[in-house]
Amino acid sequence: MKNHAHDSIGGCVSDKVNREILGRYLVAEERVDMLIDFYKRKITMAVKTATTQDKLTLFNLLPNRKSHYAQATVITKADGFQIHDAKDQPISFHVIERQKIDAGLIDRQIVAHGDYEPFNQFMIELDWDQEKYGYETFTIVPTTQALAVEARSTKTIDTDAYHITFNDNGTMTILDKASQQTYERVLNVENQADDGDEYDFSPLRGDVPIYSADLVKHADIKISERPLSYQATIEYTLRLPRDLNSRLAPDSDRAEMAVAFIVTVDKTSRTLKIVANINNHVKDQRTRVLVPTNILATESIADNQYGMIKRPIHDPMLKVWQQDQWDERPDEIFPFLTNVSLSDQQTVSIFTNSSREYEIVDDSIIALTMFRSVDWLGKSNLVRRPGRPSGIHAATPDGEMQGRLTLEFGIRIVPRSLADADVANMAKEYLSPIVTYNQIPFEAMHLNSTKTSLPQQRELSVPLPSSATVSTIKVSEDDTRVLLRCFNATEQEIPLSQSVDQVNLAEQDVNNQKVLKPNQVVTLVLEV
């Protein structure tokens, strides 16, 4: 909440204040991560199994999950292991990575007693078919037979949904098999001068955007096929004008920006999960990633709090803002929370777990802002904001975003119109992967044994209205009930069950409403 002041949450602050904000976020993130880990551990400890072997618990945090793909980490001193269910039957899994880790990273007491033998850390993938909200705990049975990594190099990605080829210029070409549409130059990176400040992007007069697809000739591309997924890495380095003064000079001073995309594709899913790792040494610039849609759109569709908002691609006020003496040009750059789409008979969406700004360019390309590099809190006489600065005229060199950055986003192509594409729920699923916890005898912090006894599998039937999207499942503030909050991100009314009690956002009982209207939220009381 201390970071929620309107300039603080928007990053429009001095470097000193920004460091305070970052410090608060790091503390909050650490505490939340530790609380999540603590409760995963407490639940797993409370599960009673027939043996005392190590355990692996998988948690599904959605009531209607479509994807069954899961990744988990298993740590053991054994060279191999089996995973058994509640009936003591082995289940199928595949090792996709394996490495040795120092015993001291598990528990310092191990090496303090003279045992320096490293542990084996396995990254596995498996198909877990629990669609309902809940968990399942498996036992880990050590074996002497070593487990091999199940992965092979390949040249393309081929799933039921897509055929994906990788180009020398670092972009992808995606063939959607259902529609036979081809999407070219996916992940093309756009870089251009940014003469703006921490409040607003503003172009530099005379500057021309630079595109990675035109610069890169031989990207380093590696593709690995696993039994249930693919993973591809695309790496290259761009040499770009070093700063604002270098942008318009033909033989300008150059600096490097290293770009690496990691693309992960579940073979049964239409969502491409992408991690972008960037090492930036370029100043005064904006970097965006471009996703073509093949759709000549008149409007974009993006989510906001508890719903969706449609925006026209072109703002008619752009033609008259100067003669009408507007203070700022109404650029078509917009915020979103988790998803943005263009749609006709196909729907192309971007999901995000990082940057939340987009623009539709050339009427058909979604441009996702990855980051901006600027060194002033407020500047005056900008192209898009003539006259006064939006904020004070103070230098902010930290705003140049030098060094390493990591961003996460997804791309999903569906051969259906927006009404049938289920975008909001698929974005929720992208942001809510299956969570896992591996309990082993060695722990850096020991806990008292729990008196609670839990079954090896628990599923909670949640009366989620058809087409509604989950916001949260929580215990009520008075600790007496479990609540489901959901919202309607579609354009149609959704019928609500009259047998389920409802409360308002203050968790006070209210009369049941009959329908959930578009962009409306409701809180339901669950029977547990």
DOSE-365543 format. One record per residue (C-alpha): residue in three letters; x, y, z. Coordinates in steps of 0.25 Angstrom, whole numbers, always signed. Last residue first. Layout:
residues N
+-----+-------+-------+-------+
|   r |    c1 |    c2 |    c3 |
+-----+-------+-------+-------+
| ALA |     X |     Y |     Z |
...
+-----+-------+-------+-------+
end
This chain:
residues 528
+-----+-------+-------+-------+
|   r |    c1 |    c2 |    c3 |
+-----+-------+-------+-------+
| VAL |   -68 |  -109 |    +7 |
| GLU |   -81 |  -101 |    +3 |
| LEU |   -76 |   -89 |    -4 |
| VAL |   -82 |   -75 |    -3 |
| LEU |   -82 |   -67 |   -15 |
| THR |   -76 |   -53 |   -18 |
| VAL |   -80 |   -46 |   -31 |
| VAL |   -73 |   -37 |   -41 |
| GLN |   -79 |   -30 |   -53 |
| ASN |   -72 |   -26 |   -66 |
| PRO |   -83 |   -33 |   -74 |
| LYS |   -95 |   -36 |   -65 |
| LEU |   -96 |   -48 |   -56 |
| VAL |  -110 |   -52 |   -55 |
| LYS |  -121 |   -55 |   -44 |
| GLN |  -116 |   -47 |   -33 |
| ASN |  -116 |   -53 |   -19 |
| ASN |  -120 |   -44 |    -8 |
| VAL |  -108 |   -39 |    +0 |
| ASP |  -100 |   -45 |   +12 |
| GLN |   -88 |   -36 |   +16 |
| GLU |   -75 |   -40 |   +11 |
| ALA |   -70 |   -25 |    +9 |
| LEU |   -69 |   -29 |    -6 |
| ASN |   -84 |   -33 |    -6 |
| VAL |   -89 |   -47 |    -1 |
| GLN |   -96 |   -58 |    -9 |
| ASP |  -103 |   -71 |    -5 |
| VAL |  -103 |   -82 |   -15 |
| SER |  -117 |   -88 |   -18 |
| GLN |  -121 |   -77 |   -28 |
| SER |  -110 |   -82 |   -38 |
| LEU |  -106 |   -71 |   -46 |
| PRO |  -109 |   -69 |   -61 |
| ILE |   -98 |   -62 |   -69 |
| GLU |  -101 |   -49 |   -77 |
| GLN |   -94 |   -48 |   -91 |
| GLU |   -82 |   -39 |   -95 |
| THR |   -72 |   -48 |   -88 |
| ALA |   -62 |   -44 |   -76 |
| ASN |   -72 |   -47 |   -65 |
| PHE |   -66 |   -48 |   -52 |
| CYS |   -63 |   -57 |   -40 |
| ARG |   -61 |   -57 |   -25 |
| LEU |   -62 |   -71 |   -18 |
| LEU |   -63 |   -70 |    -3 |
| VAL |   -60 |   -80 |    +8 |
| ARG |   -68 |   -78 |   +21 |
| THR |   -66 |   -76 |   +36 |
| ASP |   -52 |   -69 |   +37 |
| ASP |   -58 |   -55 |   +40 |
| GLU |   -50 |   -50 |   +28 |
| SER |   -56 |   -60 |   +19 |
| VAL |   -46 |   -71 |   +14 |
| LYS |   -42 |   -69 |    -1 |
| ILE |   -44 |   -73 |   -15 |
| THR |   -40 |   -62 |   -24 |
| SER |   -44 |   -55 |   -38 |
| VAL |   -49 |   -67 |   -45 |
| THR |   -55 |   -65 |   -59 |
| ALA |   -69 |   -67 |   -63 |
| SER |   -72 |   -75 |   -75 |
| SER |   -82 |   -85 |   -68 |
| PRO |   -84 |   -81 |   -54 |
| LEU |   -74 |   -86 |   -44 |
| PRO |   -80 |   -96 |   -34 |
| VAL |   -67 |  -100 |   -28 |
| SER |   -65 |  -115 |   -26 |
| LEU |   -53 |  -116 |   -17 |
| GLU |   -43 |  -128 |   -19 |
| ARG |   -34 |  -134 |    -9 |
| GLN |   -24 |  -145 |   -11 |
| GLN |   -15 |  -152 |    -1 |
| PRO |   -24 |  -149 |   +10 |
| LEU |   -21 |  -140 |   +21 |
| SER |   -17 |  -142 |   +36 |
| THR |   -15 |  -130 |   +45 |
| LYS |    -7 |  -131 |   +57 |
| THR |    +5 |  -125 |   +50 |
| SER |   +20 |  -129 |   +53 |
| ASN |   +28 |  -117 |   +58 |
| LEU |   +35 |  -110 |   +47 |
| HIS |   +50 |  -110 |   +44 |
| MET |   +57 |   -99 |   +36 |
| ALA |   +68 |  -103 |   +26 |
| GLU |   +61 |  -115 |   +22 |
| PHE |   +66 |  -129 |   +19 |
| PRO |   +56 |  -141 |   +20 |
| ILE |   +50 |  -137 |    +7 |
| GLN |   +36 |  -131 |    +3 |
| ASN |   +35 |  -127 |   -12 |
| TYR |   +24 |  -116 |   -14 |
| THR |   +17 |  -113 |   -27 |
| VAL |    +8 |  -102 |   -33 |
| ILE |    +0 |  -104 |   -46 |
| PRO |    +1 |   -91 |   -54 |
| SER |    -8 |   -79 |   -50 |
| LEU |    -4 |   -68 |   -59 |
| TYR |    -6 |   -76 |   -72 |
| GLU |   -19 |   -82 |   -66 |
| LYS |   -24 |   -68 |   -64 |
| ALA |   -21 |   -63 |   -78 |
| MET |   -28 |   -76 |   -83 |
| ASN |   -40 |   -72 |   -75 |
| ALA |   -40 |   -57 |   -80 |
| VAL |   -39 |   -62 |   -94 |
| ASP |   -50 |   -72 |   -95 |
| ALA |   -49 |   -72 |  -111 |
| ASP |   -64 |   -74 |  -113 |
| ALA |   -69 |   -59 |  -113 |
| LEU |   -55 |   -54 |  -118 |
| SER |   -57 |   -62 |  -131 |
| ARG |   -51 |   -75 |  -134 |
| PRO |   -38 |   -81 |  -139 |
| VAL |   -30 |   -78 |  -126 |
| ILE |   -16 |   -72 |  -126 |
| ARG |   -10 |   -71 |  -112 |
| ILE |    +3 |   -63 |  -109 |
| GLY |    +9 |   -62 |   -95 |
| PHE |   +17 |   -52 |   -87 |
| GLU |   +29 |   -52 |   -77 |
| LEU |   +39 |   -41 |   -75 |
| THR |   +54 |   -42 |   -70 |
| LEU |   +63 |   -30 |   -70 |
| ARG |   +78 |   -29 |   -69 |
| GLY |   +86 |   -16 |   -69 |
| GLN |   +83 |    -2 |   -71 |
| MET |   +68 |    +3 |   -69 |
| GLU |   +71 |   +17 |   -73 |
| GLY |   +61 |   +21 |   -62 |
| ASP |   +73 |   +20 |   -52 |
| PRO |   +78 |   +33 |   -58 |
| THR |   +66 |   +41 |   -53 |
| ALA |   +69 |   +55 |   -55 |
| ALA |   +59 |   +65 |   -50 |
| HIS |   +49 |   +74 |   -58 |
| ILE |   +37 |   +73 |   -49 |
| GLY |   +25 |   +65 |   -55 |
| SER |   +17 |   +66 |   -67 |
| PRO |   +26 |   +76 |   -73 |
| ARG |   +20 |   +89 |   -79 |
| GLY |   +20 |   +92 |   -94 |
| PRO |   +17 |   +82 |  -105 |
| ARG |   +13 |   +68 |  -101 |
| ARG |   +13 |   +58 |  -112 |
| VAL |   +25 |   +64 |  -119 |
| LEU |   +31 |   +68 |  -105 |
| ASN |   +33 |   +82 |  -101 |
| SER |   +36 |   +80 |   -86 |
| LYS |   +42 |   +68 |   -79 |
| GLY |   +38 |   +61 |   -66 |
| LEU |   +45 |   +50 |   -58 |
| TRP |   +57 |   +50 |   -67 |
| ASP |   +66 |   +39 |   -71 |
| VAL |   +58 |   +30 |   -80 |
| SER |   +59 |   +16 |   -85 |
| ARG |   +46 |    +9 |   -88 |
| PHE |   +42 |    -6 |   -86 |
| MET |   +35 |   -18 |   -92 |
| THR |   +24 |   -10 |   -99 |
| LEU |   +15 |   -20 |  -106 |
| ALA |   +12 |   -17 |  -120 |
| ILE |    +0 |   -24 |  -125 |
| ILE |    +0 |   -24 |  -141 |
| SER |   -13 |   -22 |  -149 |
| ASP |   -17 |    -8 |  -152 |
| ASP |    -2 |    -4 |  -156 |
| VAL |    +1 |    -3 |  -141 |
| ILE |    -8 |    -7 |  -129 |
| GLU |    -2 |    -2 |  -116 |
| TYR |    +1 |    -9 |  -103 |
| GLU |    +5 |    -6 |   -89 |
| ARG |    +5 |   -16 |   -77 |
| SER |   +19 |   -21 |   -76 |
| SER |   +21 |   -34 |   -67 |
| ASN |   +12 |   -46 |   -65 |
| THR |    +5 |   -44 |   -79 |
| PHE |    -4 |   -51 |   -88 |
| ILE |    -5 |   -47 |  -103 |
| SER |   -17 |   -51 |  -111 |
| VAL |   -20 |   -54 |  -126 |
| THR |   -34 |   -58 |  -129 |
| GLN |   -39 |   -63 |  -142 |
| GLN |   -52 |   -61 |  -149 |
| ASP |   -50 |   -46 |  -145 |
| SER |   -42 |   -43 |  -133 |
| LEU |   -30 |   -35 |  -128 |
| SER |   -27 |   -38 |  -113 |
| VAL |   -21 |   -32 |  -100 |
| ASN |   -19 |   -40 |   -87 |
| THR |   -14 |   -39 |   -73 |
| LEU |   -16 |   -25 |   -68 |
| PHE |   -16 |   -15 |   -79 |
| PRO |   -11 |    -1 |   -82 |
| PHE |   -12 |    +7 |   -95 |
| ILE |    -4 |   +14 |  -105 |
| GLU |   -13 |   +20 |  -116 |
| ASP |    -7 |   +34 |  -114 |
| PRO |   -16 |   +45 |  -110 |
| ARG |    -6 |   +57 |  -112 |
| GLU |    -5 |   +65 |  -100 |
| ASP |    -9 |   +79 |   -95 |
| TRP |   -20 |   +80 |  -105 |
| GLN |   -21 |   +93 |  -113 |
| ASP |   -33 |   +89 |  -122 |
| GLN |   -24 |   +92 |  -134 |
| GLN |   -14 |   +82 |  -128 |
| TRP |   -23 |   +71 |  -124 |
| VAL |   -31 |   +71 |  -137 |
| LYS |   -26 |   +59 |  -145 |
| LEU |   -22 |   +51 |  -133 |
| MET |   -36 |   +53 |  -128 |
| PRO |   -42 |   +43 |  -137 |
| ASP |   -35 |   +32 |  -129 |
| HIS |   -31 |   +20 |  -137 |
| ILE |   -31 |    +5 |  -133 |
| PRO |   -44 |    +7 |  -125 |
| ARG |   -44 |    +2 |  -111 |
| LYS |   -52 |    -9 |  -105 |
| ILE |   -51 |   -12 |   -90 |
| MET |   -52 |   -25 |   -83 |
| GLY |   -56 |   -29 |   -69 |
| TYR |   -53 |   -30 |   -54 |
| GLN |   -42 |   -19 |   -53 |
| ASN |   -38 |   -17 |   -68 |
| ASP |   -36 |   -26 |   -79 |
| ALA |   -33 |   -23 |   -94 |
| ILE |   -40 |   -23 |  -107 |
| SER |   -35 |   -16 |  -119 |
| GLU |   -44 |    -9 |  -129 |
| THR |   -45 |    -6 |  -144 |
| ALA |   -36 |   -19 |  -147 |
| LEU |   -30 |   -23 |  -160 |
| ILE |   -26 |   -37 |  -155 |
| ASN |   -14 |   -44 |  -159 |
| THR |   -10 |   -44 |  -145 |
| PRO |    +5 |   -40 |  -144 |
| VAL |   +12 |   -40 |  -131 |
| LEU |   +22 |   -29 |  -129 |
| VAL |   +32 |   -28 |  -117 |
| ARG |   +35 |   -14 |  -112 |
| THR |   +47 |    -6 |  -108 |
| ARG |   +47 |    +8 |  -105 |
| GLN |   +59 |   +17 |  -105 |
| ASP |   +67 |   +28 |   -98 |
| LYS |   +79 |   +19 |   -94 |
| VAL |   +85 |    +6 |   -99 |
| HIS |   +93 |    -4 |   -90 |
| ASN |   +82 |   -14 |   -89 |
| ASN |   +83 |   -29 |   -85 |
| ILE |   +70 |   -35 |   -89 |
| ASN |   +64 |   -48 |   -84 |
| ALA |   +50 |   -50 |   -90 |
| VAL |   +42 |   -62 |   -85 |
| ILE |   +31 |   -67 |   -94 |
| LYS |   +19 |   -77 |   -92 |
| LEU |   +12 |   -81 |  -105 |
| THR |    -3 |   -84 |  -102 |
| ARG |   -10 |   -93 |  -111 |
| SER |    -8 |  -105 |  -102 |
| THR |    -7 |  -120 |  -104 |
| LYS |    +8 |  -120 |  -108 |
| ASP |   +12 |  -111 |   -97 |
| VAL |   +20 |  -100 |  -103 |
| THR |   +32 |   -93 |   -97 |
| VAL |   +39 |   -81 |  -104 |
| ILE |   +51 |   -75 |   -97 |
| PHE |   +55 |   -62 |  -104 |
| ALA |   +69 |   -56 |  -102 |
| VAL |   +73 |   -42 |  -106 |
| ALA |   +86 |   -35 |  -104 |
| MET |   +86 |   -20 |  -106 |
| GLU |   +99 |   -14 |  -110 |
| ALA |  +104 |    +0 |  -111 |
| ARG |  +107 |    +9 |  -123 |
| ASP |  +113 |   +23 |  -126 |
| SER |  +107 |   +29 |  -138 |
| ASP |  +112 |   +28 |  -153 |
| PRO |   +99 |   +33 |  -159 |
| ALA |   +95 |   +42 |  -148 |
| LEU |   +81 |   +44 |  -144 |
| ARG |   +80 |   +34 |  -132 |
| SER |   +94 |   +37 |  -126 |
| ASN |   +89 |   +49 |  -118 |
| LEU |   +78 |   +41 |  -112 |
| ASP |   +87 |   +30 |  -107 |
| ARG |   +96 |   +18 |  -111 |
| PRO |   +90 |   +16 |  -125 |
| LEU |   +88 |    +1 |  -127 |
| ARG |   +96 |   -12 |  -128 |
| LEU |   +86 |   -23 |  -126 |
| THR |   +91 |   -37 |  -120 |
| TYR |   +85 |   -50 |  -123 |
| GLU |   +78 |   -62 |  -116 |
| ILE |   +66 |   -70 |  -119 |
| THR |   +63 |   -82 |  -109 |
| ALA |   +53 |   -93 |  -112 |
| GLN |   +46 |  -102 |  -102 |
| TYR |   +36 |  -113 |  -107 |
| SER |   +26 |  -121 |   -98 |
| LEU |   +21 |  -134 |   -94 |
| PRO |   +31 |  -144 |   -98 |
| ARG |   +42 |  -134 |   -99 |
| GLU |   +47 |  -127 |  -112 |
| SER |   +58 |  -117 |  -111 |
| ILE |   +60 |  -105 |  -120 |
| LYS |   +73 |   -97 |  -121 |
| ILE |   +74 |   -84 |  -129 |
| ASP |   +86 |   -75 |  -129 |
| ALA |   +82 |   -63 |  -138 |
| HIS |   +89 |   -62 |  -152 |
| LYS |   +85 |   -50 |  -160 |
| VAL |   +79 |   -40 |  -150 |
| LEU |   +77 |   -26 |  -154 |
| ASP |   +64 |   -26 |  -162 |
| ALA |   +57 |   -35 |  -153 |
| SER |   +62 |   -28 |  -141 |
| TYR |   +55 |   -15 |  -145 |
| ILE |   +59 |    -1 |  -144 |
| PRO |   +49 |   +11 |  -143 |
| VAL |   +52 |   +23 |  -151 |
| ASP |   +56 |   +36 |  -144 |
| GLY |   +54 |   +50 |  -151 |
| ARG |   +47 |   +56 |  -139 |
| LEU |   +49 |   +48 |  -126 |
| PRO |   +37 |   +40 |  -122 |
| SER |   +30 |   +43 |  -108 |
| PHE |   +27 |   +32 |   -98 |
| ASP |   +20 |   +38 |   -86 |
| TYR |   +21 |   +39 |   -71 |
| GLU |   +36 |   +35 |   -68 |
| ASP |   +40 |   +45 |   -79 |
| GLY |   +40 |   +45 |   -94 |
| ASP |   +50 |   +46 |  -105 |
| ASP |   +49 |   +31 |  -107 |
| ALA |   +57 |   +27 |  -119 |
| GLN |   +53 |   +14 |  -126 |
| ASN |   +54 |    -1 |  -124 |
| GLU |   +45 |   -12 |  -130 |
| VAL |   +47 |   -26 |  -127 |
| ASN |   +41 |   -37 |  -137 |
| LEU |   +35 |   -47 |  -128 |
| VAL |   +26 |   -53 |  -139 |
| ARG |   +31 |   -49 |  -153 |
| GLU |   +21 |   -57 |  -160 |
| TYR |    +7 |   -63 |  -156 |
| THR |    +2 |   -73 |  -165 |
| GLN |   -13 |   -76 |  -166 |
| GLN |   -17 |   -91 |  -169 |
| SER |   -29 |   -89 |  -160 |
| ALA |   -28 |  -102 |  -152 |
| LYS |   -13 |  -104 |  -154 |
| ASP |    -9 |   -90 |  -149 |
| LEU |    +5 |   -88 |  -156 |
| ILE |   +14 |   -80 |  -148 |
| THR |   +27 |   -73 |  -154 |
| MET |   +36 |   -69 |  -143 |
| THR |   +47 |   -58 |  -142 |
| GLY |   +61 |   -58 |  -139 |
| ASN |   +66 |   -53 |  -153 |
| ASP |   +71 |   -67 |  -156 |
| ASN |   +56 |   -72 |  -156 |
| PHE |   +50 |   -82 |  -147 |
| THR |   +38 |   -91 |  -151 |
| ILE |   +25 |   -94 |  -144 |
| HIS |   +15 |  -104 |  -148 |
| TYR |    +3 |  -101 |  -139 |
| ALA |    -9 |  -107 |  -132 |
| ASP |    -7 |  -122 |  -131 |
| THR |    +8 |  -119 |  -129 |
| ASP |   +20 |  -118 |  -138 |
| ILE |   +32 |  -109 |  -133 |
| THR |   +43 |  -109 |  -143 |
| LYS |   +58 |  -112 |  -145 |
| THR |   +60 |  -123 |  -134 |
| SER |   +69 |  -126 |  -123 |
| ARG |   +65 |  -138 |  -113 |
| ALA |   +60 |  -138 |   -99 |
| GLU |   +57 |  -149 |   -89 |
| VAL |   +68 |  -147 |   -78 |
| ALA |   +73 |  -161 |   -73 |
| LEU |   +69 |  -167 |   -60 |
| ALA |   +79 |  -175 |   -53 |
| GLN |   +75 |  -189 |   -48 |
| THR |   +77 |  -190 |   -33 |
| THR |   +63 |  -186 |   -29 |
| PRO |   +57 |  -176 |   -19 |
| VAL |   +42 |  -176 |   -17 |
| ILE |   +35 |  -163 |   -17 |
| THR |   +21 |  -162 |   -11 |
| PHE |   +10 |  -155 |   -18 |
| THR |    +1 |  -144 |   -12 |
| GLU |   -11 |  -139 |   -19 |
| TYR |   -17 |  -125 |   -18 |
| GLY |   -30 |  -116 |   -19 |
| TYR |   -38 |  -108 |   -29 |
| LYS |   -44 |  -117 |   -40 |
| GLU |   -38 |  -122 |   -53 |
| GLN |   -28 |  -132 |   -48 |
| ASP |   -22 |  -139 |   -60 |
| TRP |    -8 |  -138 |   -57 |
| ASP |    +1 |  -140 |   -69 |
| LEU |   +16 |  -140 |   -65 |
| GLU |   +29 |  -132 |   -67 |
| ILE |   +41 |  -134 |   -58 |
| MET |   +53 |  -125 |   -54 |
| PHE |   +62 |  -134 |   -46 |
| GLN |   +72 |  -129 |   -35 |
| ASN |   +82 |  -139 |   -31 |
| PHE |   +89 |  -136 |   -17 |
| PRO |  +103 |  -134 |   -15 |
| GLU |  +112 |  -143 |    -5 |
| TYR |  +119 |  -133 |    +4 |
| ASP |  +115 |  -141 |   +17 |
| GLY |  +124 |  -136 |   +28 |
| HIS |  +114 |  -132 |   +39 |
| ALA |  +114 |  -118 |   +36 |
| VAL |  +112 |  -122 |   +21 |
| ILE |   +98 |  -127 |   +25 |
| GLN |   +95 |  -116 |   +35 |
| ARG |   +96 |  -106 |   +24 |
| ASP |   +83 |  -111 |   +19 |
| ILE |   +79 |  -112 |    +4 |
| LEU |   +89 |  -102 |    -1 |
| GLY |  +100 |  -108 |    +7 |
| ALA |   +97 |  -121 |    -1 |
| ASP |  +102 |  -115 |   -13 |
| ILE |   +94 |  -117 |   -26 |
| LYS |   +96 |  -127 |   -37 |
| GLN |   +88 |  -125 |   -49 |
| ARG |   +76 |  -132 |   -57 |
| GLU |   +67 |  -126 |   -68 |
| ILE |   +55 |  -132 |   -75 |
| VAL |   +52 |  -144 |   -67 |
| HIS |   +39 |  -150 |   -71 |
| PHE |   +27 |  -155 |   -63 |
| SER |   +17 |  -167 |   -63 |
| ILE |   +11 |  -172 |   -50 |
| PRO |   +15 |  -183 |   -41 |
| GLN |    +4 |  -190 |   -33 |
| ASP |    +4 |  -189 |   -18 |
| LYS |   -11 |  -188 |   -18 |
| ALA |    -9 |  -173 |   -13 |
| ASP |    +0 |  -170 |   -25 |
| HIS |   +14 |  -174 |   -27 |
| ILE |   +26 |  -167 |   -33 |
| GLN |   +38 |  -175 |   -37 |
| PHE |   +53 |  -171 |   -34 |
| GLY |   +67 |  -170 |   -40 |
| ASP |   +81 |  -167 |   -36 |
| ALA |   +77 |  -166 |   -22 |
| LYS |   +82 |  -153 |   -13 |
| THR |   +68 |  -147 |   -16 |
| ILE |   +62 |  -134 |   -21 |
| VAL |   +50 |  -134 |   -29 |
| THR |   +46 |  -121 |   -37 |
| ALA |   +32 |  -121 |   -44 |
| GLN |   +26 |  -117 |   -57 |
| ALA |   +11 |  -119 |   -60 |
| TYR |    +2 |  -121 |   -73 |
| HIS |   -12 |  -124 |   -70 |
| SER |   -18 |  -112 |   -78 |
| LYS |   -33 |  -109 |   -77 |
| ARG |   -34 |  -105 |   -62 |
| ASN |   -48 |  -103 |   -57 |
| PRO |   -47 |  -100 |   -42 |
| LEU |   -33 |   -93 |   -42 |
| LEU |   -22 |   -94 |   -32 |
| ASN |   -18 |  -108 |   -35 |
| PHE |    -7 |  -112 |   -25 |
| LEU |    +3 |  -124 |   -28 |
| THR |    +9 |  -130 |   -16 |
| LEU |   +22 |  -138 |   -17 |
| LYS |   +26 |  -147 |    -5 |
| ASP |   +39 |  -153 |    +1 |
| GLN |   +37 |  -167 |    +6 |
| THR |   +31 |  -170 |   +20 |
| THR |   +21 |  -181 |   +15 |
| ALA |    +6 |  -182 |   +15 |
| THR |    +4 |  -167 |   +14 |
| LYS |    -2 |  -157 |   +23 |
| VAL |    -3 |  -143 |   +17 |
| ALA |    -1 |  -133 |   +28 |
| MET |   +14 |  -131 |   +24 |
| THR |    +9 |  -127 |   +10 |
| ILE |    -1 |  -117 |   +15 |
| LYS |   +10 |  -111 |   +24 |
| ARG |   +20 |  -110 |   +13 |
| LYS |   +10 |  -104 |    +3 |
| TYR |    +7 |   -94 |   +14 |
| PHE |   +22 |   -90 |   +17 |
| ASP |   +25 |   -89 |    +2 |
| ILE |   +14 |   -79 |    +0 |
| LEU |   +18 |   -71 |   +12 |
| MET |   +32 |   -71 |    +8 |
| ASP |   +28 |   -66 |    -6 |
| VAL |   +19 |   -55 |    +0 |
| ARG |   +30 |   -51 |   +10 |
| GLU |   +41 |   -50 |    -1 |
| GLU |   +31 |   -42 |   -10 |
| ALA |   +28 |   -32 |    +0 |
| VAL |   +42 |   -30 |    +4 |
| LEU |   +46 |   -28 |   -11 |
| TYR |   +34 |   -19 |   -13 |
| ARG |   +38 |   -10 |    -2 |
| GLY |   +52 |    -9 |    -7 |
| LEU |   +48 |    -6 |   -21 |
| ILE |   +39 |    +6 |   -15 |
| GLU |   +51 |   +11 |    -7 |
| ARG |   +60 |   +11 |   -19 |
| ASN |   +49 |   +18 |   -27 |
| VAL |   +48 |   +29 |   -17 |
| LYS |   +63 |   +31 |   -18 |
| ASP |   +63 |   +31 |   -34 |
| SER |   +52 |   +41 |   -34 |
| VAL |   +38 |   +37 |   -37 |
| CYS |   +28 |   +34 |   -49 |
| GLY |   +29 |   +19 |   -47 |
| GLY |   +14 |   +17 |   -48 |
| ILE |   +11 |   +11 |   -35 |
| SER |   +19 |   +22 |   -29 |
| ASP |   +12 |   +34 |   -37 |
| HIS |    -1 |   +29 |   -32 |
| ALA |    +2 |   +26 |   -18 |
| HIS |    +1 |   +11 |   -17 |
| ASN |   +15 |    +8 |   -12 |
| LYS |   +12 |    +9 |    +2 |
| MET |    +0 |    +0 |    +0 |
+-----+-------+-------+-------+
end
